[in-house]
Amino acid sequence: MKRCYYVRVGEETGCPVTVSDEPWQGDLAVTDASAITADRIFAAARRKLGLPLLIAETERLILRELWAEDQKRFAGLLTEEAELQKAGMNTELLRDQTCLEAYIRTQYRFFEYGLWGVFLRESRELIGLIGFSPGNPPELGYYISQKYRRRGYALEAGRAVFCYAKRELSFGQIALRIERGNTASLALAEALSHIALAIPVDLSLKVRQ
C-alpha cells in the first residue's frame, strides 16, 4: 500500500508526503491504512522539510525533536561527557554533525520518536535531552545538565513525554534503566512511577551495570 498527500506547512511552505506499509518506501511508515492520521502526515511533512516537531510544552520547558542546527548548542552538554555516557546517551551524536544529521533523517522518520531536546521555555537554552530508544518495551533516557538539576526539570519533562508516548505513540509499557547506587535517579523513578500509573503506562525499572 502506498499513498501520496501534499501537505501545506505554513502559508508558503509544503511538500508531498508518501505513506507506505513497506519499510523505507515512503516518508511515513504505517502498518495499515487505519494508522494513517492527519497529525502523523503533518509530522512527516515537517520532518521532510527539516523542521523539528514540537513534542510538548510545559510551564517551564519546551521539548522538541533535534535538528541539524542544534549541533552548536551541544557544546555545554559535552563538558559533562562522562556523565552523559553513564546516562546511556550517545555522545557521538552530539559531537559529529554528520552523525546527528543521519540520526534526524532516519530515526524520527522510521520510529516517529527518539531523543529530544529539553529547552527552557523563556530563554530557549538547551539544558538536556530526553526520549525513548527502540526496544520491547521502549526505554526512557534523560539527561539534565548539572547547572539545572534539583529544580524539578527532569520530572516535568518526564511527565510530558509520558503523556506524549501514551497519546501519540500508543505506548503501553516503558522501561527505565538506572545506574546502581544513583539515589537521585531512583527518587525520580519513584515519582515517574506515580505519573505512569495516572496516565496509565506500565513502567519497569532496570539496573544499569
SULKA-V461535 format. One line per field, one symbol per residue. phi: phi as a letter, one per 30 degrees, with the letter a starting at -180 (. if undefined). psi: psi as a letter, one per 30 degrees, with the letter a starting at -180 (. if undefined). burial: 1 if it has 9 or more other C-alpha atoms within 8 Angstrom, else 0. A space follows every 50 residues. Layout:
BEGIN
phi->???
psi->???
burial->???
END
This chain:
BEGIN
phi->.bbbbccccidbbaadbccbcceicadbcbdaddddbddddddddddddi cdddcabcecbbcbddbeddedddeddddceddedddidddddddcdddd dddddcddddcialccdcbdddciddclbalbcdlbdecdbaaceeecdi bidddddddddddddddcchdcbbcbcbdeiddddddddddddddddddc bdcccbcdd
psi->kklkkkkkjlegkllkkkklgkkggafkklelfffjleeeeeeeeeeegg kkkkelkaeflkklllleffefffeeeffheeeeeefgkjfeefejeeee eeeeeeeeeefglbklkjkkeefgkkfaklakkkailkkkklkkkefglg ggeeeeeeeefeeeeeeffhkfkkkkkkkkfjeeeeeeeeeeeeeeefek kjjkklkk.
burial->00000011100001111111110001111100000100011111111100 01111111001111111100100100110110011010101011111011 10111011110011111111100001111111110001111111100110 00111111111111110000001111111000000101101110111011 111010000
END
